[in-house]
Amino acid sequence: MEENETVKKKGHTDNVRLFKTGLILIMLLILLVASFGFYLGMHDAIYDLFDYRYTNLIGSIFDLAIIAAILYVVREFYIKKQ
């Protein structure tokens, strides 16, 4: 009897873990879509706020800042863990 209860608890914890993992994946997908929208919105704002002669320069600086931020996050959270 006790062995049967242990199997049920293990199955329940596996289901909860699977649900949490699925929820995190869905939230990351929503974050990716929101980030892409923000990125495009910032480029539109750059074109609206700055003189047409400087929009490519400011846009390139913004892209470089995004690349630097991504490299920093990858280095801090993924490379240093190993």
HUURPE-V278820 format. One record per residue. RES is the residue in three letters. PHI is phi in radians with two decimals (* if undefined). OMEGA is omega in whole degrees, -180 to 180 (* if undefined). Layout:
res=RES phi=PHI omega=OMEGA
res=RES phi=PHI omega=OMEGA
//
This chain:
res=MET phi=* omega=-178
res=GLU phi=-1.15 omega=179
res=GLU phi=-1.16 omega=178
res=ASN phi=-1.14 omega=178
res=GLU phi=-1.15 omega=179
res=THR phi=-1.13 omega=178
res=VAL phi=-1.13 omega=178
res=LYS phi=-1.11 omega=179
res=LYS phi=-1.13 omega=180
res=LYS phi=-1.15 omega=178
res=GLY phi=-1.11 omega=178
res=HIS phi=-1.16 omega=-180
res=THR phi=-1.18 omega=176
res=ASP phi=-1.14 omega=178
res=ASN phi=-1.15 omega=179
res=VAL phi=-1.13 omega=180
res=ARG phi=-1.13 omega=178
res=LEU phi=-1.13 omega=178
res=PHE phi=-1.11 omega=180
res=LYS phi=-1.11 omega=179
res=THR phi=-1.12 omega=177
res=GLY phi=-1.10 omega=179
res=LEU phi=-1.12 omega=178
res=ILE phi=-1.13 omega=179
res=LEU phi=-1.11 omega=178
res=ILE phi=-1.13 omega=180
res=MET phi=-1.14 omega=177
res=LEU phi=-1.16 omega=176
res=LEU phi=-1.14 omega=177
res=ILE phi=-1.12 omega=177
res=LEU phi=-1.09 omega=179
res=LEU phi=-1.11 omega=179
res=VAL phi=-1.12 omega=180
res=ALA phi=-1.14 omega=179
res=SER phi=-1.14 omega=179
res=PHE phi=-1.12 omega=177
res=GLY phi=-1.11 omega=177
res=PHE phi=-1.11 omega=-180
res=TYR phi=-1.04 omega=180
res=LEU phi=-1.18 omega=178
res=GLY phi=-1.12 omega=178
res=MET phi=-1.16 omega=177
res=HIS phi=-1.14 omega=176
res=ASP phi=-1.12 omega=179
res=ALA phi=-1.15 omega=178
res=ILE phi=-1.09 omega=180
res=TYR phi=-1.17 omega=179
res=ASP phi=-1.40 omega=-173
res=LEU phi=-1.50 omega=-173
res=PHE phi=-1.90 omega=178
res=ASP phi=-1.07 omega=-175
res=TYR phi=-1.04 omega=180
res=ARG phi=-1.25 omega=-175
res=TYR phi=-1.87 omega=-175
res=THR phi=-1.13 omega=179
res=ASN phi=-1.16 omega=179
res=LEU phi=-1.15 omega=-180
res=ILE phi=-1.14 omega=177
res=GLY phi=-1.08 omega=178
res=SER phi=-1.17 omega=177
res=ILE phi=-1.13 omega=177
res=PHE phi=-1.10 omega=178
res=ASP phi=-1.08 omega=178
res=LEU phi=-1.13 omega=177
res=ALA phi=-1.13 omega=177
res=ILE phi=-1.12 omega=179
res=ILE phi=-1.09 omega=179
res=ALA phi=-1.11 omega=179
res=ALA phi=-1.14 omega=179
res=ILE phi=-1.15 omega=178
res=LEU phi=-1.10 omega=177
res=TYR phi=-1.11 omega=-180
res=VAL phi=-1.12 omega=179
res=VAL phi=-1.09 omega=-180
res=ARG phi=-1.15 omega=-177
res=GLU phi=-1.23 omega=-170
res=PHE phi=-1.76 omega=-176
res=TYR phi=-1.94 omega=-177
res=ILE phi=-1.33 omega=-179
res=LYS phi=-1.23 omega=177
res=LYS phi=-1.17 omega=-176
res=GLN phi=-1.47 omega=*
//
